[in-house]
Amino acid sequence: MGSYDIFGSAEFNITPKFSIRPGMRLLNSNLFDQEIAYSVSAKYILPKGYELRAVYGMSPRLPNYEELYSYYFDANHDIQGNENLTTEKGRSAFLHLKKRFEFNEGSYTNRLSLSLFEVEDRIDLVVASAPGDPLVYRYLNVDTYKNRNISYMGNFRYKNFDAGFGITYGATLKTLNQSEDTNDYLYSMNLNFNVSYKIEKTNTTASLLFKYTGPEYEYVQTGTDIINPTYTRGKRQEISWVDATVRQGFYNNKLDVTVGVRNLFDVTRIRTSSEGAGAHTAGANTLLMGYGRSYFVKLLYKLSI
């Protein structure tokens, strides 16, 4: 399996405040037909320090080795490659508005982003086991994949205090085998928050990271016909994840000792509707997402060589 790309780009500064960067890539493979990808991005500096960026591109993606040929199996996973995968065809557009505010001993940077992403024959992991059988995932080409996102990210710094916040609200549409049942957009929301504070007197830094991942959706095989399988939409439970660390420096920061807790909420298994429901039973399984709360100590020593 071989993949060989040739690419180039150029930047044109039209004015001191406006620039354009086009680019093109030629993709060659011994397994797939030759493909061409291209993109163009532009940046414009608005009054009062606002920065506006826009990006548009069209790009194929060739299946990689893992998606084509891998077979991964253990006590909790059964993931299978698929040699019949075809090339993805993607289009994307992004619009970003950024502004940085400066004040006494601090700053606040924020960015609002809009994105549109469309893929034909997108490669995705799909539940490929019949109801009642062990859970099996297989790479398949989803006929159509569309994603629309709006997100906001902010970062606040004041003296020894640093905090970041991000929120994304998106809509996703997946269509498999041109099924009428999968032509609805699925909405989700993700949140992340991080905060850190440094105590100068003791050279100690404490940090906290919180991440919320909303419900995710996947396809579930509901029939027993392996040649012409049928799929319905399944739902995976939302996840809240918290990590906390304390870092202490010694000997003029030559030695760093970090202690922390991962998965503070002790997340192990979450619910997922990975089986078809019966007449009187709900089609639900659990999926292993973590091994529970854990603790760690990290030592870092900087050699003066």
KOLTIRO-534426 format. One record per residue (C-alpha): residue number from 1; residue in three letters; x, y, z. Coordinates in steps of 0.02 Angstrom, whole numbers, plus 32768, in hexadecimal, padded with zeros to 4 digits. Each point is the difference from the previous one (the first is absolute). Example, Ala and Ser with C-alpha at 12.3 -4.5 7.8 and 13.67 -1.06 7.14 Angstrom:
rec num->1 residu->ALA c1->8267 c2->7F1F c3->8186
rec num->2 residu->SER c1->8045 c2->80AC c3->7FDF
This chain:
rec num->1 residu->MET c1->8000 c2->8000 c3->8000
rec num->2 residu->GLY c1->804E c2->80A4 c3->7FC9
rec num->3 residu->SER c1->7FC8 c2->80B5 c3->8005
rec num->4 residu->TYR c1->8060 c2->808F c3->7FAE
rec num->5 residu->ASP c1->7FCC c2->80B7 c3->8008
rec num->6 residu->ILE c1->803E c2->809D c3->7FAA
rec num->7 residu->PHE c1->7FC4 c2->80A6 c3->8046
rec num->8 residu->GLY c1->8020 c2->80B9 c3->7FF4
rec num->9 residu->SER c1->7FBD c2->80A5 c3->8043
rec num->10 residu->ALA c1->801B c2->80BB c3->7FEC
rec num->11 residu->GLU c1->7FD2 c2->809C c3->8063
rec num->12 residu->PHE c1->7FCC c2->80A5 c3->7FB3
rec num->13 residu->ASN c1->7FFF c2->809D c3->806D
rec num->14 residu->ILE c1->7F81 c2->806A c3->7FA4
rec num->15 residu->THR c1->8007 c2->808C c3->8081
rec num->16 residu->PRO c1->8052 c2->800E c3->80AB
rec num->17 residu->LYS c1->7F5A c2->7FC7 c3->804B
rec num->18 residu->PHE c1->7FC6 c2->7F81 c3->7F7F
rec num->19 residu->SER c1->8057 c2->7F60 c3->7FC4
rec num->20 residu->ILE c1->7FD0 c2->7F63 c3->7FA0
rec num->21 residu->ARG c1->8052 c2->7F53 c3->8003
rec num->22 residu->PRO c1->7FCF c2->7F7E c3->7F7D
rec num->23 residu->GLY c1->8041 c2->7F4D c3->8001
rec num->24 residu->MET c1->7FF4 c2->7F5E c3->7F9E
rec num->25 residu->ARG c1->8030 c2->7F4B c3->8021
rec num->26 residu->LEU c1->800D c2->7F6E c3->7F86
rec num->27 residu->LEU c1->7FE0 c2->7F56 c3->8051
rec num->28 residu->ASN c1->8044 c2->7F62 c3->7FB0
rec num->29 residu->SER c1->7FE8 c2->7F4D c3->803C
rec num->30 residu->ASN c1->801F c2->7F53 c3->7FBA
rec num->31 residu->LEU c1->7F55 c2->7FC8 c3->8040
rec num->32 residu->PHE c1->7F8F c2->8093 c3->7FD0
rec num->33 residu->ASP c1->7FE9 c2->807B c3->7F71
rec num->34 residu->GLN c1->8060 c2->80A4 c3->7FFF
rec num->35 residu->GLU c1->7FA9 c2->808C c3->8060
rec num->36 residu->ILE c1->8014 c2->80BE c3->800E
rec num->37 residu->ALA c1->7FE3 c2->8069 c3->809C
rec num->38 residu->TYR c1->7FFE c2->80BE c3->8006
rec num->39 residu->SER c1->7FDA c2->808B c3->807B
rec num->40 residu->VAL c1->8002 c2->80BC c3->8010
rec num->41 residu->SER c1->8009 c2->8067 c3->80A0
rec num->42 residu->ALA c1->7FF4 c2->80BA c3->801E
rec num->43 residu->LYS c1->8026 c2->8072 c3->8094
rec num->44 residu->TYR c1->7FC2 c2->80B2 c3->801B
rec num->45 residu->ILE c1->802C c2->8073 c3->8091
rec num->46 residu->LEU c1->7F66 c2->8063 c3->8031
rec num->47 residu->PRO c1->7FFD c2->80A3 c3->8063
rec num->48 residu->LYS c1->801C c2->7FFA c3->80BD
rec num->49 residu->GLY c1->806C c2->7F65 c3->7FF7
rec num->50 residu->TYR c1->7F80 c2->7F83 c3->7FC2
rec num->51 residu->GLU c1->8043 c2->7F77 c3->7F8E
rec num->52 residu->LEU c1->7F94 c2->7FA6 c3->7F81
rec num->53 residu->ARG c1->8037 c2->7F5D c3->7FAD
rec num->54 residu->ALA c1->7FA6 c2->7F98 c3->7F7C
rec num->55 residu->VAL c1->8031 c2->7F57 c3->7FB9
rec num->56 residu->TYR c1->7FB3 c2->7F95 c3->7F77
rec num->57 residu->GLY c1->8041 c2->7F5C c3->7FBD
rec num->58 residu->MET c1->7FD5 c2->7F60 c3->7FA4
rec num->59 residu->SER c1->8063 c2->7F65 c3->802A
rec num->60 residu->PRO c1->7FF6 c2->7F44 c3->7FEA
rec num->61 residu->ARG c1->8045 c2->7F89 c3->8083
rec num->62 residu->LEU c1->8043 c2->7F55 c3->7FD7
rec num->63 residu->PRO c1->7FDC c2->7F70 c3->8078
rec num->64 residu->ASN c1->8096 c2->7FDB c3->806E
rec num->65 residu->TYR c1->804D c2->7F58 c3->802A
rec num->66 residu->GLU c1->7FA2 c2->7FEC c3->80A4
rec num->67 residu->GLU c1->7F56 c2->8020 c3->7FB0
rec num->68 residu->LEU c1->8024 c2->7F86 c3->7F72
rec num->69 residu->TYR c1->8059 c2->7F6D c3->8050
rec num->70 residu->SER c1->8005 c2->8009 c3->80BE
rec num->71 residu->TYR c1->7FAD c2->7F85 c3->8074
rec num->72 residu->TYR c1->8001 c2->8030 c3->80B8
rec num->73 residu->PHE c1->7FB6 c2->7F8D c3->8082
rec num->74 residu->ASP c1->8008 c2->7FF7 c3->80BE
rec num->75 residu->ALA c1->7F89 c2->7FE6 c3->8092
rec num->76 residu->ASN c1->7FA6 c2->80A5 c3->7FDE
rec num->77 residu->HIS c1->8019 c2->8024 c3->7F46
rec num->78 residu->ASP c1->7FE5 c2->7FAE c3->7F57
rec num->79 residu->ILE c1->802F c2->807A c3->7F76
rec num->80 residu->GLN c1->8011 c2->7FC5 c3->7F4C
rec num->81 residu->GLY c1->8049 c2->8051 c3->7F65
rec num->82 residu->ASN c1->7FAB c2->7FFD c3->7F57
rec num->83 residu->GLU c1->805F c2->7FE7 c3->7F5B
rec num->84 residu->ASN c1->7F6B c2->8040 c3->7F9B
rec num->85 residu->LEU c1->800A c2->80B3 c3->8040
rec num->86 residu->THR c1->7FFF c2->808E c3->7F81
rec num->87 residu->THR c1->804B c2->80AF c3->8006
rec num->88 residu->GLU c1->7FAB c2->8089 c3->8064
rec num->89 residu->LYS c1->7FCE c2->80A1 c3->7FA5
rec num->90 residu->GLY c1->7FFD c2->8095 c3->8075
rec num->91 residu->ARG c1->7FD5 c2->80BA c3->7FFC
rec num->92 residu->SER c1->8017 c2->8079 c3->808F
rec num->93 residu->ALA c1->7FEB c2->80B8 c3->8029
rec num->94 residu->PHE c1->8035 c2->805F c3->809C
rec num->95 residu->LEU c1->7FE6 c2->80B2 c3->803D
rec num->96 residu->HIS c1->805B c2->8041 c3->809B
rec num->97 residu->LEU c1->7FF0 c2->80A8 c3->8059
rec num->98 residu->LYS c1->8086 c2->8020 c3->8082
rec num->99 residu->LYS c1->8021 c2->808F c3->8079
rec num->100 residu->ARG c1->8081 c2->801A c3->808B
rec num->101 residu->PHE c1->7FDF c2->807B c3->808C
rec num->102 residu->GLU c1->8091 c2->8043 c3->8067
rec num->103 residu->PHE c1->7FF0 c2->804B c3->80AD
rec num->104 residu->ASN c1->806D c2->8020 c3->8099
rec num->105 residu->GLU c1->8066 c2->7F60 c3->8021
rec num->106 residu->GLY c1->7F88 c2->7F94 c3->7F9D
rec num->107 residu->SER c1->7FAC c2->7FD6 c3->7F5C
rec num->108 residu->TYR c1->7F67 c2->7FAC c3->7FB8
rec num->109 residu->THR c1->8002 c2->7FA9 c3->7F58
rec num->110 residu->ASN c1->7F60 c2->7FBF c3->7FB2
rec num->111 residu->ARG c1->7FD1 c2->7FB0 c3->7F5A
rec num->112 residu->LEU c1->7F5A c2->7FDB c3->7FAE
rec num->113 residu->SER c1->8001 c2->7F7C c3->7F77
rec num->114 residu->LEU c1->7F85 c2->7FBC c3->7F81
rec num->115 residu->SER c1->8025 c2->7F63 c3->7F9E
rec num->116 residu->LEU c1->7FAE c2->7F95 c3->7F7A
rec num->117 residu->PHE c1->8041 c2->7F55 c3->7FD3
rec num->118 residu->GLU c1->7FBA c2->7F86 c3->7F81
rec num->119 residu->VAL c1->8044 c2->7F55 c3->7FCE
rec num->120 residu->GLU c1->7FC3 c2->7F81 c3->7F84
rec num->121 residu->ASP c1->802C c2->7F4A c3->8025
rec num->122 residu->ARG c1->8046 c2->8031 c3->80AA
rec num->123 residu->ILE c1->805D c2->7F72 c3->8057
rec num->124 residu->ASP c1->7FB8 c2->7FDC c3->80AB
rec num->125 residu->LEU c1->7FF9 c2->7F76 c3->8082
rec num->126 residu->VAL c1->7F54 c2->7FAD c3->7FFA
rec num->127 residu->VAL c1->7FB8 c2->7F7A c3->8073
rec num->128 residu->ALA c1->7FFC c2->7F67 c3->7F8F
rec num->129 residu->SER c1->7FC4 c2->7F76 c3->8075
rec num->130 residu->ALA c1->7F51 c2->7FB8 c3->8001
rec num->131 residu->PRO c1->7F8F c2->801C c3->8098
rec num->132 residu->GLY c1->8031 c2->7F8E c3->808F
rec num->133 residu->ASP c1->80AF c2->7FDF c3->7FBB
rec num->134 residu->PRO c1->80A2 c2->8047 c3->804A
rec num->135 residu->LEU c1->8020 c2->80B5 c3->7FD0
rec num->136 residu->VAL c1->8062 c2->800D c3->7F5D
rec num->137 residu->TYR c1->8038 c2->80A2 c3->7FA9
rec num->138 residu->ARG c1->802E c2->8009 c3->7F48
rec num->139 residu->TYR c1->803F c2->808F c3->7F93
rec num->140 residu->LEU c1->7F7E c2->802F c3->7F7D
rec num->141 residu->ASN c1->7FE1 c2->808D c3->7F85
rec num->142 residu->VAL c1->7F71 c2->8069 c3->8041
rec num->143 residu->ASP c1->7FA5 c2->8040 c3->7F66
rec num->144 residu->THR c1->7FF2 c2->80B5 c3->803A
rec num->145 residu->TYR c1->8047 c2->805E c3->8095
rec num->146 residu->LYS c1->7FD9 c2->80B7 c3->8024
rec num->147 residu->ASN c1->8034 c2->8066 c3->8096
rec num->148 residu->ARG c1->7FD7 c2->80B3 c3->8033
rec num->149 residu->ASN c1->8053 c2->804B c3->8099
rec num->150 residu->ILE c1->8003 c2->80A3 c3->805E
rec num->151 residu->SER c1->8081 c2->8012 c3->8089
rec num->152 residu->TYR c1->8044 c2->8081 c3->8078
rec num->153 residu->MET c1->80A8 c2->7FFA c3->8059
rec num->154 residu->GLY c1->8043 c2->807A c3->807F
rec num->155 residu->ASN c1->809F c2->800E c3->8066
rec num->156 residu->PHE c1->8013 c2->8075 c3->8096
rec num->157 residu->ARG c1->80A8 c2->8028 c3->8050
rec num->158 residu->TYR c1->801D c2->806E c3->8096
rec num->159 residu->LYS c1->80A5 c2->7FFF c3->805E
rec num->160 residu->ASN c1->8016 c2->7F49 c3->8038
rec num->161 residu->PHE c1->7F4F c2->7FCA c3->7FD2
rec num->162 residu->ASP c1->7FD7 c2->7FAE c3->7F5A
rec num->163 residu->ALA c1->7F55 c2->7FBF c3->7FC9
rec num->164 residu->GLY c1->7FBD c2->7FBE c3->7F5C
rec num->165 residu->PHE c1->7F51 c2->7FD7 c3->7FC7
rec num->166 residu->GLY c1->7FB9 c2->7FB3 c3->7F63
rec num->167 residu->ILE c1->7F53 c2->7FCE c3->7FC3
rec num->168 residu->THR c1->7FCD c2->7FAE c3->7F5D
rec num->169 residu->TYR c1->7F50 c2->7FE3 c3->7FC2
rec num->170 residu->GLY c1->7FF1 c2->7F96 c3->7F66
rec num->171 residu->ALA c1->7F8A c2->7FA6 c3->7F8C
rec num->172 residu->THR c1->8031 c2->7F60 c3->7FA7
rec num->173 residu->LEU c1->7FA9 c2->7F9D c3->7F78
rec num->174 residu->LYS c1->8035 c2->7F4F c3->7FD0
rec num->175 residu->THR c1->7FAD c2->7F9C c3->7F76
rec num->176 residu->LEU c1->8027 c2->7F48 c3->7FE7
rec num->177 residu->ASN c1->7FC2 c2->7FA0 c3->7F66
rec num->178 residu->GLN c1->7F91 c2->8095 c3->7FD5
rec num->179 residu->SER c1->7F8E c2->7FD3 c3->8091
rec num->180 residu->GLU c1->7F6D c2->8077 c3->801A
rec num->181 residu->ASP c1->800B c2->7FE3 c3->80BC
rec num->182 residu->THR c1->80AC c2->8051 c3->800C
rec num->183 residu->ASN c1->7FDE c2->80A4 c3->7FA5
rec num->184 residu->ASP c1->7FE7 c2->8068 c3->809F
rec num->185 residu->TYR c1->8083 c2->8070 c3->8051
rec num->186 residu->LEU c1->803C c2->7FC9 c3->80AC
rec num->187 residu->TYR c1->802C c2->808D c3->8078
rec num->188 residu->SER c1->8086 c2->7FFB c3->8086
rec num->189 residu->MET c1->8061 c2->8073 c3->8075
rec num->190 residu->ASN c1->80B1 c2->7FF4 c3->8044
rec num->191 residu->LEU c1->804B c2->8067 c3->808C
rec num->192 residu->ASN c1->80AF c2->8012 c3->8045
rec num->193 residu->PHE c1->8047 c2->806A c3->808C
rec num->194 residu->ASN c1->80AE c2->800D c3->8048
rec num->195 residu->VAL c1->8047 c2->806C c3->808A
rec num->196 residu->SER c1->80AB c2->800F c3->804F
rec num->197 residu->TYR c1->804E c2->806C c3->8088
rec num->198 residu->LYS c1->80B7 c2->8016 c3->802C
rec num->199 residu->ILE c1->803A c2->802D c3->80B0
rec num->200 residu->GLU c1->80A1 c2->8060 c3->7FE4
rec num->201 residu->LYS c1->803A c2->7FF6 c3->80B4
rec num->202 residu->THR c1->8005 c2->7F41 c3->8002
rec num->203 residu->ASN c1->8013 c2->7FE6 c3->7F43
rec num->204 residu->THR c1->7F63 c2->7F94 c3->7FFE
rec num->205 residu->THR c1->7F84 c2->7FF1 c3->7F71
rec num->206 residu->ALA c1->7F53 c2->7FB2 c3->8014
rec num->207 residu->SER c1->7F98 c2->7FD1 c3->7F67
rec num->208 residu->LEU c1->7F52 c2->7FBD c3->7FDF
rec num->209 residu->LEU c1->7FBB c2->7FC0 c3->7F5A
rec num->210 residu->PHE c1->7F48 c2->7FDC c3->7FDF
rec num->211 residu->LYS c1->7FBC c2->7FB7 c3->7F5E
rec num->212 residu->TYR c1->7F4D c2->7FD6 c3->7FD3
rec num->213 residu->THR c1->7FD9 c2->7F9B c3->7F64
rec num->214 residu->GLY c1->7F4A c2->7FFC c3->7FD1
rec num->215 residu->PRO c1->7FA3 c2->7F67 c3->7FBF
rec num->216 residu->GLU c1->804B c2->7FB2 c3->7F64
rec num->217 residu->TYR c1->7FA3 c2->7F9C c3->7F7D
rec num->218 residu->GLU c1->8033 c2->7F68 c3->7F9B
rec num->219 residu->TYR c1->7FB1 c2->7F80 c3->7F8F
rec num->220 residu->VAL c1->7FC5 c2->7F58 c3->8043
rec num->221 residu->GLN c1->7FDD c2->7F67 c3->7F97
rec num->222 residu->THR c1->7F4F c2->7FC5 c3->8023
rec num->223 residu->GLY c1->7FF2 c2->7F70 c3->7F84
rec num->224 residu->THR c1->805A c2->7F59 c3->7FF2
rec num->225 residu->ASP c1->801E c2->800C c3->7F44
rec num->226 residu->ILE c1->80BD c2->800F c3->7FEE
rec num->227 residu->ILE c1->7FFE c2->8021 c3->7F44
rec num->228 residu->ASN c1->7F7B c2->8089 c3->8008
rec num->229 residu->PRO c1->8002 c2->803E c3->80B3
rec num->230 residu->THR c1->7F85 c2->807F c3->8044
rec num->231 residu->TYR c1->802F c2->8088 c3->807B
rec num->232 residu->THR c1->7FAA c2->8073 c3->807C
rec num->233 residu->ARG c1->8045 c2->8091 c3->8064
rec num->234 residu->GLY c1->8043 c2->7FDF c3->80AF
rec num->235 residu->LYS c1->802E c2->8079 c3->808A
rec num->236 residu->ARG c1->8097 c2->8006 c3->8072
rec num->237 residu->GLN c1->7FF1 c2->8050 c3->80AC
rec num->238 residu->GLU c1->8050 c2->80A9 c3->8025
rec num->239 residu->ILE c1->80A3 c2->8007 c3->8062
rec num->240 residu->SER c1->8046 c2->8079 c3->8082
rec num->241 residu->TRP c1->80BA c2->7FF3 c3->801F
rec num->242 residu->VAL c1->806A c2->805C c3->8082
rec num->243 residu->ASP c1->80BD c2->7FFF c3->801D
rec num->244 residu->ALA c1->805C c2->805E c3->808A
rec num->245 residu->THR c1->80BB c2->801B c3->8019
rec num->246 residu->VAL c1->8078 c2->805C c3->8074
rec num->247 residu->ARG c1->80B1 c2->8025 c3->7FC4
rec num->248 residu->GLN c1->808B c2->8032 c3->8078
rec num->249 residu->GLY c1->80AA c2->8041 c3->7FC8
rec num->250 residu->PHE c1->80A1 c2->7FE6 c3->8064
rec num->251 residu->TYR c1->80B6 c2->8038 c3->7FF0
rec num->252 residu->ASN c1->7FDD c2->8096 c3->7F90
rec num->253 residu->ASN c1->7F89 c2->7F9A c3->7F95
rec num->254 residu->LYS c1->8080 c2->7F7A c3->7FD8
rec num->255 residu->LEU c1->7F8E c2->7F7F c3->8051
rec num->256 residu->ASP c1->7F44 c2->7FFB c3->7FE0
rec num->257 residu->VAL c1->7F8E c2->7F8F c3->8064
rec num->258 residu->THR c1->7F4D c2->7FED c3->7FC1
rec num->259 residu->VAL c1->7F77 c2->7FA0 c3->805A
rec num->260 residu->GLY c1->7F53 c2->7FEE c3->7FB9
rec num->261 residu->VAL c1->7F5B c2->7FA7 c3->7FEF
rec num->262 residu->ARG c1->7FB9 c2->7FC6 c3->7F59
rec num->263 residu->ASN c1->7F49 c2->7FD9 c3->7FE5
rec num->264 residu->LEU c1->7FC9 c2->8052 c3->80A2
rec num->265 residu->PHE c1->7F4A c2->7FCF c3->7FE1
rec num->266 residu->ASP c1->8033 c2->7F48 c3->7FF6
rec num->267 residu->VAL c1->7FB8 c2->7FE2 c3->7F52
rec num->268 residu->THR c1->800B c2->7F4A c3->7FCB
rec num->269 residu->ARG c1->7F71 c2->7FC5 c3->7F92
rec num->270 residu->ILE c1->7F7B c2->8066 c3->7FA9
rec num->271 residu->ARG c1->7F5B c2->7FCC c3->7FB3
rec num->272 residu->THR c1->7FF1 c2->7FE7 c3->7F45
rec num->273 residu->SER c1->7F6E c2->7FC0 c3->7F9A
rec num->274 residu->SER c1->8067 c2->7F85 c3->7F9D
rec num->275 residu->GLU c1->7F78 c2->7F7B c3->7FEA
rec num->276 residu->GLY c1->7F54 c2->8006 c3->7FB4
rec num->277 residu->ALA c1->7F75 c2->8009 c3->807F
rec num->278 residu->GLY c1->7F84 c2->7F73 c3->8013
rec num->279 residu->ALA c1->7F46 c2->800C c3->801D
rec num->280 residu->HIS c1->8012 c2->800D c3->80BD
rec num->281 residu->THR c1->80B9 c2->8025 c3->801A
rec num->282 residu->ALA c1->806F c2->8096 c3->7FDE
rec num->283 residu->GLY c1->8092 c2->7FEA c3->7F8B
rec num->284 residu->ALA c1->808F c2->803D c3->806C
rec num->285 residu->ASN c1->80B3 c2->7FCC c3->8025
rec num->286 residu->THR c1->8091 c2->804F c3->805D
rec num->287 residu->LEU c1->80A4 c2->803A c3->7FB6
rec num->288 residu->LEU c1->80A5 c2->8007 c3->805D
rec num->289 residu->MET c1->8041 c2->80B5 c3->7FFF
rec num->290 residu->GLY c1->807B c2->7FFC c3->8092
rec num->291 residu->TYR c1->8047 c2->7F96 c3->808B
rec num->292 residu->GLY c1->7FC4 c2->8072 c3->808B
rec num->293 residu->ARG c1->8055 c2->8085 c3->8068
rec num->294 residu->SER c1->80BE c2->7FF8 c3->8000
rec num->295 residu->TYR c1->808E c2->805D c3->8055
rec num->296 residu->PHE c1->80AE c2->8026 c3->7FC0
rec num->297 residu->VAL c1->80A6 c2->804F c3->802F
rec num->298 residu->LYS c1->8075 c2->8049 c3->7F7C
rec num->299 residu->LEU c1->80B6 c2->8030 c3->801F
rec num->300 residu->LEU c1->805F c2->806E c3->7F84
rec num->301 residu->TYR c1->80B6 c2->8032 c3->801A
rec num->302 residu->LYS c1->805A c2->8077 c3->7F8A
rec num->303 residu->LEU c1->80B7 c2->7FD5 c3->7FE8
rec num->304 residu->SER c1->807C c2->808E c3->7FE8
rec num->305 residu->ILE c1->8070 c2->7FB4 c3->7F7C
